């Protein structure tokens, strides 16, 4: 049975989760987040403009990105409790 399609918020959480342990290059990040490189590049533009990641030679999660990820996980856990996710 095929895996259900991920929502946009799940994709963002997957990208931020892959950065949680440290900065990585975009190619590795695309593989870890299971996302096409070109799609990742567009998403990183948006995440950087919102202050959730920084980009240099590598992509790094910011303090705000960690906060976002923590709140997402709390929200997801709450919904899982009621079988809504």
N, CA, C and O atoms as a Maestro MAE file, in Angstrom:
{
 s_m_m2io_version
 :::
 2.0.0
}

f_m_ct {
 s_m_title
 :::
 protein
 m_atom[340] {
  # First column is atom index #
  i_m_mmod_type
  r_m_x_coord
  r_m_y_coord
  r_m_z_coord
  i_m_residue_number
  s_m_chain_name
  s_m_pdb_residue_name
  s_m_pdb_atom_name
  i_m_atomic_number
  :::
  1 25 0.839 -1.169 0.000 1 A "UNK " " N  " 7
  2 3 0.000 0.000 0.000 1 A "UNK " " CA " 6
  3 2 0.889 1.240 0.000 1 A "UNK " " C  " 6
  4 15 1.814 1.326 0.808 1 A "UNK " " O  " 8
  5 25 0.632 2.207 -0.891 2 A "UNK " " N  " 7
  6 3 1.492 3.396 -0.953 2 A "UNK " " CA " 6
  7 2 1.323 4.282 0.278 2 A "UNK " " C  " 6
  8 15 0.260 4.344 0.896 2 A "UNK " " O  " 8
  9 25 2.390 4.945 0.595 3 A "UNK " " N  " 7
  10 3 2.381 5.864 1.738 3 A "UNK " " CA " 6
  11 2 1.512 7.069 1.394 3 A "UNK " " C  " 6
  12 15 1.578 7.573 0.273 3 A "UNK " " O  " 8
  13 25 0.700 7.539 2.337 4 A "UNK " " N  " 7
  14 3 -0.122 8.716 2.063 4 A "UNK " " CA " 6
  15 2 0.745 9.944 1.785 4 A "UNK " " C  " 6
  16 15 1.858 10.064 2.297 4 A "UNK " " O  " 8
  17 25 0.223 10.833 0.981 5 A "UNK " " N  " 7
  18 3 0.927 12.054 0.637 5 A "UNK " " CA " 6
  19 2 1.138 12.915 1.892 5 A "UNK " " C  " 6
  20 15 0.230 13.065 2.709 5 A "UNK " " O  " 8
  21 25 2.342 13.474 2.032 6 A "UNK " " N  " 7
  22 3 2.628 14.341 3.175 6 A "UNK " " CA " 6
  23 2 2.029 15.728 2.949 6 A "UNK " " C  " 6
  24 15 2.010 16.238 1.829 6 A "UNK " " O  " 8
  25 25 1.551 16.313 4.012 7 A "UNK " " N  " 7
  26 3 1.059 17.686 3.924 7 A "UNK " " CA " 6
  27 2 2.256 18.633 3.894 7 A "UNK " " C  " 6
  28 15 3.383 18.234 4.185 7 A "UNK " " O  " 8
  29 25 2.000 19.873 3.543 8 A "UNK " " N  " 7
  30 3 3.060 20.883 3.503 8 A "UNK " " CA " 6
  31 2 3.710 21.039 4.880 8 A "UNK " " C  " 6
  32 15 4.932 21.148 4.984 8 A "UNK " " O  " 8
  33 25 2.909 21.049 5.910 9 A "UNK " " N  " 7
  34 3 3.447 21.218 7.259 9 A "UNK " " CA " 6
  35 2 4.306 20.012 7.647 9 A "UNK " " C  " 6
  36 15 5.312 20.176 8.337 9 A "UNK " " O  " 8
  37 25 3.933 18.819 7.221 10 A "UNK " " N  " 7
  38 3 4.743 17.628 7.506 10 A "UNK " " CA " 6
  39 2 6.078 17.698 6.775 10 A "UNK " " C  " 6
  40 15 7.105 17.293 7.319 10 A "UNK " " O  " 8
  41 25 6.071 18.204 5.557 11 A "UNK " " N  " 7
  42 3 7.315 18.350 4.798 11 A "UNK " " CA " 6
  43 2 8.237 19.345 5.495 11 A "UNK " " C  " 6
  44 15 9.433 19.091 5.634 11 A "UNK " " O  " 8
  45 25 7.686 20.474 5.932 12 A "UNK " " N  " 7
  46 3 8.486 21.467 6.647 12 A "UNK " " CA " 6
  47 2 9.064 20.858 7.919 12 A "UNK " " C  " 6
  48 15 10.238 21.064 8.227 12 A "UNK " " O  " 8
  49 25 8.257 20.118 8.651 13 A "UNK " " N  " 7
  50 3 8.731 19.466 9.880 13 A "UNK " " CA " 6
  51 2 9.831 18.454 9.571 13 A "UNK " " C  " 6
  52 15 10.793 18.347 10.330 13 A "UNK " " O  " 8
  53 25 9.708 17.715 8.477 14 A "UNK " " N  " 7
  54 3 10.745 16.750 8.097 14 A "UNK " " CA " 6
  55 2 12.062 17.457 7.781 14 A "UNK " " C  " 6
  56 15 13.132 16.987 8.169 14 A "UNK " " O  " 8
  57 25 11.981 18.587 7.078 15 A "UNK " " N  " 7
  58 3 13.192 19.355 6.754 15 A "UNK " " CA " 6
  59 2 13.837 19.871 8.037 15 A "UNK " " C  " 6
  60 15 15.044 19.724 8.230 15 A "UNK " " O  " 8
  61 25 13.046 20.466 8.903 16 A "UNK " " N  " 7
  62 3 13.597 21.002 10.156 16 A "UNK " " CA " 6
  63 2 14.131 19.889 11.058 16 A "UNK " " C  " 6
  64 15 15.139 20.075 11.739 16 A "UNK " " O  " 8
  65 25 13.465 18.745 11.066 17 A "UNK " " N  " 7
  66 3 13.946 17.605 11.867 17 A "UNK " " CA " 6
  67 2 15.310 17.124 11.388 17 A "UNK " " C  " 6
  68 15 16.164 16.749 12.191 17 A "UNK " " O  " 8
  69 25 15.505 17.139 10.079 18 A "UNK " " N  " 7
  70 3 16.791 16.713 9.524 18 A "UNK " " CA " 6
  71 2 17.913 17.669 9.915 18 A "UNK " " C  " 6
  72 15 19.083 17.288 9.909 18 A "UNK " " O  " 8
  73 25 17.564 18.905 10.255 19 A "UNK " " N  " 7
  74 3 18.564 19.899 10.642 19 A "UNK " " CA " 6
  75 2 18.784 19.972 12.153 19 A "UNK " " C  " 6
  76 15 19.691 20.659 12.624 19 A "UNK " " O  " 8
  77 25 17.968 19.277 12.886 20 A "UNK " " N  " 7
  78 3 17.985 19.366 14.342 20 A "UNK " " CA " 6
  79 2 19.332 18.968 14.956 20 A "UNK " " C  " 6
  80 15 19.727 19.517 15.984 20 A "UNK " " O  " 8
  81 25 20.023 18.036 14.346 21 A "UNK " " N  " 7
  82 3 21.289 17.555 14.909 21 A "UNK " " CA " 6
  83 2 22.491 18.350 14.429 21 A "UNK " " C  " 6
  84 15 23.604 18.143 14.914 21 A "UNK " " O  " 8
  85 25 22.282 19.256 13.485 22 A "UNK " " N  " 7
  86 3 23.384 20.079 12.999 22 A "UNK " " CA " 6
  87 2 23.176 20.507 11.561 22 A "UNK " " C  " 6
  88 15 22.239 20.069 10.894 22 A "UNK " " O  " 8
  89 25 24.056 21.363 11.100 23 A "UNK " " N  " 7
  90 3 23.978 21.897 9.748 23 A "UNK " " CA " 6
  91 2 24.376 20.827 8.726 23 A "UNK " " C  " 6
  92 15 25.273 20.021 8.974 23 A "UNK " " O  " 8
  93 25 23.698 20.834 7.577 24 A "UNK " " N  " 7
  94 3 24.019 19.887 6.504 24 A "UNK " " CA " 6
  95 2 23.948 20.602 5.157 24 A "UNK " " C  " 6
  96 15 23.331 21.660 5.037 24 A "UNK " " O  " 8
  97 25 24.585 20.015 4.149 25 A "UNK " " N  " 7
  98 3 24.486 20.608 2.818 25 A "UNK " " CA " 6
  99 2 23.133 20.264 2.199 25 A "UNK " " C  " 6
  100 15 22.451 19.340 2.642 25 A "UNK " " O  " 8
  101 25 22.760 21.017 1.178 26 A "UNK " " N  " 7
  102 3 21.425 20.879 0.599 26 A "UNK " " CA " 6
  103 2 21.177 19.511 -0.020 26 A "UNK " " C  " 6
  104 15 20.059 18.999 0.045 26 A "UNK " " O  " 8
  105 25 22.191 18.918 -0.614 27 A "UNK " " N  " 7
  106 3 22.019 17.600 -1.230 27 A "UNK " " CA " 6
  107 2 21.674 16.553 -0.182 27 A "UNK " " C  " 6
  108 15 20.757 15.753 -0.370 27 A "UNK " " O  " 8
  109 25 22.406 16.563 0.912 28 A "UNK " " N  " 7
  110 3 22.124 15.611 1.995 28 A "UNK " " CA " 6
  111 2 20.762 15.884 2.631 28 A "UNK " " C  " 6
  112 15 20.029 14.956 2.970 28 A "UNK " " O  " 8
  113 25 20.436 17.157 2.787 29 A "UNK " " N  " 7
  114 3 19.154 17.535 3.362 29 A "UNK " " CA " 6
  115 2 17.998 17.048 2.493 29 A "UNK " " C  " 6
  116 15 16.991 16.566 3.011 29 A "UNK " " O  " 8
  117 25 18.138 17.172 1.187 30 A "UNK " " N  " 7
  118 3 17.093 16.691 0.268 30 A "UNK " " CA " 6
  119 2 16.884 15.194 0.450 30 A "UNK " " C  " 6
  120 15 15.747 14.724 0.463 30 A "UNK " " O  " 8
  121 25 17.964 14.450 0.589 31 A "UNK " " N  " 7
  122 3 17.867 13.000 0.776 31 A "UNK " " CA " 6
  123 2 17.233 12.660 2.127 31 A "UNK " " C  " 6
  124 15 16.363 11.792 2.202 31 A "UNK " " O  " 8
  125 25 17.661 13.337 3.188 32 A "UNK " " N  " 7
  126 3 17.141 13.048 4.530 32 A "UNK " " CA " 6
  127 2 15.666 13.423 4.676 32 A "UNK " " C  " 6
  128 15 14.922 12.771 5.410 32 A "UNK " " O  " 8
  129 25 15.250 14.481 3.969 33 A "UNK " " N  " 7
  130 3 13.859 14.920 4.049 33 A "UNK " " CA " 6
  131 2 12.995 14.250 2.976 33 A "UNK " " C  " 6
  132 15 11.790 14.490 2.900 33 A "UNK " " O  " 8
  133 25 13.620 13.411 2.153 34 A "UNK " " N  " 7
  134 3 12.917 12.706 1.082 34 A "UNK " " CA " 6
  135 2 12.171 13.690 0.186 34 A "UNK " " C  " 6
  136 15 10.957 13.597 0.005 34 A "UNK " " O  " 8
  137 25 12.925 14.632 -0.368 35 A "UNK " " N  " 7
  138 3 12.366 15.713 -1.156 35 A "UNK " " CA " 6
  139 2 13.260 15.975 -2.356 35 A "UNK " " C  " 6
  140 15 14.485 15.924 -2.242 35 A "UNK " " O  " 8
  141 25 12.660 16.256 -3.504 36 A "UNK " " N  " 7
  142 3 13.437 16.582 -4.695 36 A "UNK " " CA " 6
  143 2 14.248 17.854 -4.437 36 A "UNK " " C  " 6
  144 15 13.777 18.774 -3.769 36 A "UNK " " O  " 8
  145 25 15.457 17.896 -4.966 37 A "UNK " " N  " 7
  146 3 16.373 19.012 -4.714 37 A "UNK " " CA " 6
  147 2 15.770 20.353 -5.109 37 A "UNK " " C  " 6
  148 15 15.875 21.322 -4.358 37 A "UNK " " O  " 8
  149 25 15.139 20.422 -6.280 38 A "UNK " " N  " 7
  150 3 14.576 21.699 -6.732 38 A "UNK " " CA " 6
  151 2 13.414 22.146 -5.845 38 A "UNK " " C  " 6
  152 15 13.252 23.340 -5.590 38 A "UNK " " O  " 8
  153 25 12.622 21.211 -5.382 39 A "UNK " " N  " 7
  154 3 11.522 21.549 -4.474 39 A "UNK " " CA " 6
  155 2 12.068 22.010 -3.124 39 A "UNK " " C  " 6
  156 15 11.541 22.945 -2.521 39 A "UNK " " O  " 8
  157 25 13.126 21.350 -2.653 40 A "UNK " " N  " 7
  158 3 13.765 21.755 -1.404 40 A "UNK " " CA " 6
  159 2 14.297 23.174 -1.509 40 A "UNK " " C  " 6
  160 15 14.126 23.968 -0.584 40 A "UNK " " O  " 8
  161 25 14.934 23.501 -2.615 41 A "UNK " " N  " 7
  162 3 15.514 24.839 -2.784 41 A "UNK " " CA " 6
  163 2 14.441 25.918 -2.660 41 A "UNK " " C  " 6
  164 15 14.670 26.946 -2.023 41 A "UNK " " O  " 8
  165 25 13.288 25.696 -3.254 42 A "UNK " " N  " 7
  166 3 12.189 26.668 -3.154 42 A "UNK " " CA " 6
  167 2 11.683 26.774 -1.715 42 A "UNK " " C  " 6
  168 15 11.417 27.867 -1.216 42 A "UNK " " O  " 8
  169 25 11.558 25.630 -1.066 43 A "UNK " " N  " 7
  170 3 11.079 25.623 0.321 43 A "UNK " " CA " 6
  171 2 12.079 26.329 1.239 43 A "UNK " " C  " 6
  172 15 11.677 27.056 2.148 43 A "UNK " " O  " 8
  173 25 13.375 26.120 1.009 44 A "UNK " " N  " 7
  174 3 14.390 26.764 1.840 44 A "UNK " " CA " 6
  175 2 14.362 28.283 1.685 44 A "UNK " " C  " 6
  176 15 14.620 29.007 2.647 44 A "UNK " " O  " 8
  177 25 14.050 28.772 0.479 45 A "UNK " " N  " 7
  178 3 13.902 30.220 0.286 45 A "UNK " " CA " 6
  179 2 12.840 30.760 1.234 45 A "UNK " " C  " 6
  180 15 13.037 31.780 1.894 45 A "UNK " " O  " 8
  181 25 11.716 30.062 1.288 46 A "UNK " " N  " 7
  182 3 10.617 30.487 2.149 46 A "UNK " " CA " 6
  183 2 10.976 30.372 3.629 46 A "UNK " " C  " 6
  184 15 10.718 31.291 4.407 46 A "UNK " " O  " 8
  185 25 11.572 29.241 4.018 47 A "UNK " " N  " 7
  186 3 11.933 29.042 5.426 47 A "UNK " " CA " 6
  187 2 12.983 30.054 5.877 47 A "UNK " " C  " 6
  188 15 12.963 30.512 7.019 47 A "UNK " " O  " 8
  189 25 13.890 30.395 4.984 48 A "UNK " " N  " 7
  190 3 14.908 31.395 5.318 48 A "UNK " " CA " 6
  191 2 14.268 32.778 5.469 48 A "UNK " " C  " 6
  192 15 14.633 33.529 6.373 48 A "UNK " " O  " 8
  193 25 13.326 33.118 4.600 49 A "UNK " " N  " 7
  194 3 12.676 34.426 4.689 49 A "UNK " " CA " 6
  195 2 11.851 34.550 5.972 49 A "UNK " " C  " 6
  196 15 11.632 35.660 6.457 49 A "UNK " " O  " 8
  197 25 11.395 33.434 6.520 50 A "UNK " " N  " 7
  198 3 10.622 33.440 7.761 50 A "UNK " " CA " 6
  199 2 11.508 33.282 8.994 50 A "UNK " " C  " 6
  200 15 11.013 33.295 10.121 50 A "UNK " " O  " 8
  201 25 12.821 33.131 8.781 51 A "UNK " " N  " 7
  202 3 13.755 33.057 9.898 51 A "UNK " " CA " 6
  203 2 13.857 31.694 10.555 51 A "UNK " " C  " 6
  204 15 14.323 31.590 11.689 51 A "UNK " " O  " 8
  205 25 13.426 30.635 9.856 52 A "UNK " " N  " 7
  206 3 13.473 29.295 10.442 52 A "UNK " " CA " 6
  207 2 14.779 28.561 10.139 52 A "UNK " " C  " 6
  208 15 15.161 27.647 10.869 52 A "UNK " " O  " 8
  209 25 15.465 28.959 9.064 53 A "UNK " " N  " 7
  210 3 16.758 28.377 8.702 53 A "UNK " " CA " 6
  211 2 17.688 29.484 8.224 53 A "UNK " " C  " 6
  212 15 17.247 30.571 7.852 53 A "UNK " " O  " 8
  213 25 18.977 29.185 8.241 54 A "UNK " " N  " 7
  214 3 19.974 30.066 7.626 54 A "UNK " " CA " 6
  215 2 20.734 29.234 6.605 54 A "UNK " " C  " 6
  216 15 20.888 28.022 6.756 54 A "UNK " " O  " 8
  217 25 21.202 29.907 5.568 55 A "UNK " " N  " 7
  218 3 21.969 29.210 4.540 55 A "UNK " " CA " 6
  219 2 23.294 29.905 4.315 55 A "UNK " " C  " 6
  220 15 23.379 31.129 4.216 55 A "UNK " " O  " 8
  221 25 24.303 29.095 4.240 56 A "UNK " " N  " 7
  222 3 25.649 29.505 3.873 56 A "UNK " " CA " 6
  223 2 26.137 28.350 3.022 56 A "UNK " " C  " 6
  224 15 25.435 27.909 2.112 56 A "UNK " " O  " 8
  225 25 27.322 27.859 3.306 57 A "UNK " " N  " 7
  226 3 27.734 26.629 2.623 57 A "UNK " " CA " 6
  227 2 26.811 25.461 2.999 57 A "UNK " " C  " 6
  228 15 26.569 24.562 2.192 57 A "UNK " " O  " 8
  229 25 26.308 25.490 4.218 58 A "UNK " " N  " 7
  230 3 25.371 24.478 4.707 58 A "UNK " " CA " 6
  231 2 24.091 25.160 5.174 58 A "UNK " " C  " 6
  232 15 24.048 26.376 5.363 58 A "UNK " " O  " 8
  233 25 23.057 24.357 5.356 59 A "UNK " " N  " 7
  234 3 21.783 24.852 5.867 59 A "UNK " " CA " 6
  235 2 21.736 24.532 7.359 59 A "UNK " " C  " 6
  236 15 22.060 23.418 7.771 59 A "UNK " " O  " 8
  237 25 21.328 25.524 8.174 60 A "UNK " " N  " 7
  238 3 21.250 25.347 9.625 60 A "UNK " " CA " 6
  239 2 19.878 25.790 10.111 60 A "UNK " " C  " 6
  240 15 19.276 26.706 9.550 60 A "UNK " " O  " 8
  241 25 19.395 25.140 11.148 61 A "UNK " " N  " 7
  242 3 18.136 25.536 11.766 61 A "UNK " " CA " 6
  243 2 18.416 26.663 12.756 61 A "UNK " " C  " 6
  244 15 19.449 26.669 13.425 61 A "UNK " " O  " 8
  245 25 17.497 27.607 12.845 62 A "UNK " " N  " 7
  246 3 17.644 28.727 13.787 62 A "UNK " " CA " 6
  247 2 16.907 28.400 15.088 62 A "UNK " " C  " 6
  248 15 16.238 27.373 15.202 62 A "UNK " " O  " 8
  249 25 17.047 29.285 16.046 63 A "UNK " " N  " 7
  250 3 16.322 29.133 17.310 63 A "UNK " " CA " 6
  251 2 14.812 29.134 17.052 63 A "UNK " " C  " 6
  252 15 14.071 28.364 17.663 63 A "UNK " " O  " 8
  253 25 14.364 30.004 16.142 64 A "UNK " " N  " 7
  254 3 12.938 30.050 15.791 64 A "UNK " " CA " 6
  255 2 12.506 28.753 15.098 64 A "UNK " " C  " 6
  256 15 11.382 28.287 15.288 64 A "UNK " " O  " 8
  257 25 13.392 28.183 14.304 65 A "UNK " " N  " 7
  258 3 13.103 26.916 13.653 65 A "UNK " " CA " 6
  259 2 12.921 25.794 14.666 65 A "UNK " " C  " 6
  260 15 12.031 24.955 14.526 65 A "UNK " " O  " 8
  261 25 13.774 25.787 15.690 66 A "UNK " " N  " 7
  262 3 13.649 24.795 16.762 66 A "UNK " " CA " 6
  263 2 12.354 24.990 17.535 66 A "UNK " " C  " 6
  264 15 11.691 24.024 17.912 66 A "UNK " " O  " 8
  265 25 11.999 26.257 17.766 67 A "UNK " " N  " 7
  266 3 10.745 26.549 18.459 67 A "UNK " " CA " 6
  267 2 9.551 26.074 17.632 67 A "UNK " " C  " 6
  268 15 8.620 25.472 18.166 67 A "UNK " " O  " 8
  269 25 9.584 26.347 16.328 68 A "UNK " " N  " 7
  270 3 8.519 25.900 15.430 68 A "UNK " " CA " 6
  271 2 8.382 24.382 15.479 68 A "UNK " " C  " 6
  272 15 7.275 23.855 15.582 68 A "UNK " " O  " 8
  273 25 9.511 23.686 15.406 69 A "UNK " " N  " 7
  274 3 9.513 22.228 15.413 69 A "UNK " " CA " 6
  275 2 8.953 21.678 16.723 69 A "UNK " " C  " 6
  276 15 8.195 20.708 16.713 69 A "UNK " " O  " 8
  277 25 9.314 22.280 17.830 70 A "UNK " " N  " 7
  278 3 8.787 21.858 19.129 70 A "UNK " " CA " 6
  279 2 7.279 22.035 19.215 70 A "UNK " " C  " 6
  280 15 6.571 21.155 19.704 70 A "UNK " " O  " 8
  281 25 6.793 23.171 18.740 71 A "UNK " " N  " 7
  282 3 5.346 23.426 18.750 71 A "UNK " " CA " 6
  283 2 4.617 22.489 17.804 71 A "UNK " " C  " 6
  284 15 3.519 22.028 18.115 71 A "UNK " " O  " 8
  285 25 5.211 22.199 16.652 72 A "UNK " " N  " 7
  286 3 4.607 21.250 15.712 72 A "UNK " " CA " 6
  287 2 4.465 19.874 16.366 72 A "UNK " " C  " 6
  288 15 3.414 19.240 16.274 72 A "UNK " " O  " 8
  289 25 5.512 19.432 17.014 73 A "UNK " " N  " 7
  290 3 5.477 18.113 17.652 73 A "UNK " " CA " 6
  291 2 4.436 18.057 18.775 73 A "UNK " " C  " 6
  292 15 3.749 17.050 18.947 73 A "UNK " " O  " 8
  293 25 4.332 19.149 19.532 74 A "UNK " " N  " 7
  294 3 3.332 19.212 20.596 74 A "UNK " " CA " 6
  295 2 1.922 19.148 20.004 74 A "UNK " " C  " 6
  296 15 1.065 18.427 20.515 74 A "UNK " " O  " 8
  297 25 1.688 19.886 18.951 75 A "UNK " " N  " 7
  298 3 0.400 19.907 18.261 75 A "UNK " " CA " 6
  299 2 0.086 18.541 17.671 75 A "UNK " " C  " 6
  300 15 -1.037 18.050 17.782 75 A "UNK " " O  " 8
  301 25 1.079 17.935 17.045 76 A "UNK " " N  " 7
  302 3 0.905 16.619 16.424 76 A "UNK " " CA " 6
  303 2 0.573 15.565 17.484 76 A "UNK " " C  " 6
  304 15 -0.298 14.721 17.273 76 A "UNK " " O  " 8
  305 25 1.259 15.615 18.606 77 A "UNK " " N  " 7
  306 3 1.005 14.667 19.695 77 A "UNK " " CA " 6
  307 2 -0.418 14.828 20.227 77 A "UNK " " C  " 6
  308 15 -1.099 13.840 20.501 77 A "UNK " " O  " 8
  309 25 -0.857 16.062 20.369 78 A "UNK " " N  " 7
  310 3 -2.209 16.341 20.827 78 A "UNK " " CA " 6
  311 2 -3.236 15.742 19.867 78 A "UNK " " C  " 6
  312 15 -4.194 15.103 20.303 78 A "UNK " " O  " 8
  313 25 -3.040 15.948 18.562 79 A "UNK " " N  " 7
  314 3 -3.967 15.400 17.576 79 A "UNK " " CA " 6
  315 2 -3.925 13.870 17.537 79 A "UNK " " C  " 6
  316 15 -4.956 13.221 17.360 79 A "UNK " " O  " 8
  317 25 -2.736 13.302 17.701 80 A "UNK " " N  " 7
  318 3 -2.598 11.838 17.726 80 A "UNK " " CA " 6
  319 2 -3.366 11.231 18.896 80 A "UNK " " C  " 6
  320 15 -3.899 10.127 18.792 80 A "UNK " " O  " 8
  321 25 -3.417 11.960 20.010 81 A "UNK " " N  " 7
  322 3 -4.143 11.491 21.192 81 A "UNK " " CA " 6
  323 2 -5.609 11.202 20.870 81 A "UNK " " C  " 6
  324 15 -6.206 10.274 21.415 81 A "UNK " " O  " 8
  325 25 -6.166 11.999 19.992 82 A "UNK " " N  " 7
  326 3 -7.576 11.860 19.627 82 A "UNK " " CA " 6
  327 2 -7.776 11.109 18.313 82 A "UNK " " C  " 6
  328 15 -8.897 11.003 17.815 82 A "UNK " " O  " 8
  329 25 -6.675 10.584 17.752 83 A "UNK " " N  " 7
  330 3 -6.764 9.849 16.508 83 A "UNK " " CA " 6
  331 2 -7.119 10.717 15.316 83 A "UNK " " C  " 6
  332 15 -7.722 10.248 14.350 83 A "UNK " " O  " 8
  333 25 -6.744 11.979 15.390 84 A "UNK " " N  " 7
  334 3 -7.079 12.924 14.322 84 A "UNK " " CA " 6
  335 2 -5.979 13.098 13.297 84 A "UNK " " C  " 6
  336 15 -6.148 13.834 12.325 84 A "UNK " " O  " 8
  337 25 -4.862 12.435 13.498 85 A "UNK " " N  " 7
  338 3 -3.764 12.568 12.536 85 A "UNK " " CA " 6
  339 2 -3.358 11.231 12.027 85 A "UNK " " C  " 6
  340 15 -2.447 11.134 11.205 85 A "UNK " " O  " 8
  :::
 }
 m_bond[339] {
  # First column is bond index #
  i_m_from
  i_m_to
  i_m_order
  :::
  1 1 2 1
  2 2 3 1
  3 3 4 2
  4 3 5 1
  5 5 6 1
  6 6 7 1
  7 7 8 2
  8 7 9 1
  9 9 10 1
  10 10 11 1
  11 11 12 2
  12 11 13 1
  13 13 14 1
  14 14 15 1
  15 15 16 2
  16 15 17 1
  17 17 18 1
  18 18 19 1
  19 19 20 2
  20 19 21 1
  21 21 22 1
  22 22 23 1
  23 23 24 2
  24 23 25 1
  25 25 26 1
  26 26 27 1
  27 27 28 2
  28 27 29 1
  29 29 30 1
  30 30 31 1
  31 31 32 2
  32 31 33 1
  33 33 34 1
  34 34 35 1
  35 35 36 2
  36 35 37 1
  37 37 38 1
  38 38 39 1
  39 39 40 2
  40 39 41 1
  41 41 42 1
  42 42 43 1
  43 43 44 2
  44 43 45 1
  45 45 46 1
  46 46 47 1
  47 47 48 2
  48 47 49 1
  49 49 50 1
  50 50 51 1
  51 51 52 2
  52 51 53 1
  53 53 54 1
  54 54 55 1
  55 55 56 2
  56 55 57 1
  57 57 58 1
  58 58 59 1
  59 59 60 2
  60 59 61 1
  61 61 62 1
  62 62 63 1
  63 63 64 2
  64 63 65 1
  65 65 66 1
  66 66 67 1
  67 67 68 2
  68 67 69 1
  69 69 70 1
  70 70 71 1
  71 71 72 2
  72 71 73 1
  73 73 74 1
  74 74 75 1
  75 75 76 2
  76 75 77 1
  77 77 78 1
  78 78 79 1
  79 79 80 2
  80 79 81 1
  81 81 82 1
  82 82 83 1
  83 83 84 2
  84 83 85 1
  85 85 86 1
  86 86 87 1
  87 87 88 2
  88 87 89 1
  89 89 90 1
  90 90 91 1
  91 91 92 2
  92 91 93 1
  93 93 94 1
  94 94 95 1
  95 95 96 2
  96 95 97 1
  97 97 98 1
  98 98 99 1
  99 99 100 2
  100 99 101 1
  101 101 102 1
  102 102 103 1
  103 103 104 2
  104 103 105 1
  105 105 106 1
  106 106 107 1
  107 107 108 2
  108 107 109 1
  109 109 110 1
  110 110 111 1
  111 111 112 2
  112 111 113 1
  113 113 114 1
  114 114 115 1
  115 115 116 2
  116 115 117 1
  117 117 118 1
  118 118 119 1
  119 119 120 2
  120 119 121 1
  121 121 122 1
  122 122 123 1
  123 123 124 2
  124 123 125 1
  125 125 126 1
  126 126 127 1
  127 127 128 2
  128 127 129 1
  129 129 130 1
  130 130 131 1
  131 131 132 2
  132 131 133 1
  133 133 134 1
  134 134 135 1
  135 135 136 2
  136 135 137 1
  137 137 138 1
  138 138 139 1
  139 139 140 2
  140 139 141 1
  141 141 142 1
  142 142 143 1
  143 143 144 2
  144 143 145 1
  145 145 146 1
  146 146 147 1
  147 147 148 2
  148 147 149 1
  149 149 150 1
  150 150 151 1
  151 151 152 2
  152 151 153 1
  153 153 154 1
  154 154 155 1
  155 155 156 2
  156 155 157 1
  157 157 158 1
  158 158 159 1
  159 159 160 2
  160 159 161 1
  161 161 162 1
  162 162 163 1
  163 163 164 2
  164 163 165 1
  165 165 166 1
  166 166 167 1
  167 167 168 2
  168 167 169 1
  169 169 170 1
  170 170 171 1
  171 171 172 2
  172 171 173 1
  173 173 174 1
  174 174 175 1
  175 175 176 2
  176 175 177 1
  177 177 178 1
  178 178 179 1
  179 179 180 2
  180 179 181 1
  181 181 182 1
  182 182 183 1
  183 183 184 2
  184 183 185 1
  185 185 186 1
  186 186 187 1
  187 187 188 2
  188 187 189 1
  189 189 190 1
  190 190 191 1
  191 191 192 2
  192 191 193 1
  193 193 194 1
  194 194 195 1
  195 195 196 2
  196 195 197 1
  197 197 198 1
  198 198 199 1
  199 199 200 2
  200 199 201 1
  201 201 202 1
  202 202 203 1
  203 203 204 2
  204 203 205 1
  205 205 206 1
  206 206 207 1
  207 207 208 2
  208 207 209 1
  209 209 210 1
  210 210 211 1
  211 211 212 2
  212 211 213 1
  213 213 214 1
  214 214 215 1
  215 215 216 2
  216 215 217 1
  217 217 218 1
  218 218 219 1
  219 219 220 2
  220 219 221 1
  221 221 222 1
  222 222 223 1
  223 223 224 2
  224 223 225 1
  225 225 226 1
  226 226 227 1
  227 227 228 2
  228 227 229 1
  229 229 230 1
  230 230 231 1
  231 231 232 2
  232 231 233 1
  233 233 234 1
  234 234 235 1
  235 235 236 2
  236 235 237 1
  237 237 238 1
  238 238 239 1
  239 239 240 2
  240 239 241 1
  241 241 242 1
  242 242 243 1
  243 243 244 2
  244 243 245 1
  245 245 246 1
  246 246 247 1
  247 247 248 2
  248 247 249 1
  249 249 250 1
  250 250 251 1
  251 251 252 2
  252 251 253 1
  253 253 254 1
  254 254 255 1
  255 255 256 2
  256 255 257 1
  257 257 258 1
  258 258 259 1
  259 259 260 2
  260 259 261 1
  261 261 262 1
  262 262 263 1
  263 263 264 2
  264 263 265 1
  265 265 266 1
  266 266 267 1
  267 267 268 2
  268 267 269 1
  269 269 270 1
  270 270 271 1
  271 271 272 2
  272 271 273 1
  273 273 274 1
  274 274 275 1
  275 275 276 2
  276 275 277 1
  277 277 278 1
  278 278 279 1
  279 279 280 2
  280 279 281 1
  281 281 282 1
  282 282 283 1
  283 283 284 2
  284 283 285 1
  285 285 286 1
  286 286 287 1
  287 287 288 2
  288 287 289 1
  289 289 290 1
  290 290 291 1
  291 291 292 2
  292 291 293 1
  293 293 294 1
  294 294 295 1
  295 295 296 2
  296 295 297 1
  297 297 298 1
  298 298 299 1
  299 299 300 2
  300 299 301 1
  301 301 302 1
  302 302 303 1
  303 303 304 2
  304 303 305 1
  305 305 306 1
  306 306 307 1
  307 307 308 2
  308 307 309 1
  309 309 310 1
  310 310 311 1
  311 311 312 2
  312 311 313 1
  313 313 314 1
  314 314 315 1
  315 315 316 2
  316 315 317 1
  317 317 318 1
  318 318 319 1
  319 319 320 2
  320 319 321 1
  321 321 322 1
  322 322 323 1
  323 323 324 2
  324 323 325 1
  325 325 326 1
  326 326 327 1
  327 327 328 2
  328 327 329 1
  329 329 330 1
  330 330 331 1
  331 331 332 2
  332 331 333 1
  333 333 334 1
  334 334 335 1
  335 335 336 2
  336 335 337 1
  337 337 338 1
  338 338 339 1
  339 339 340 2
  :::
 }
}
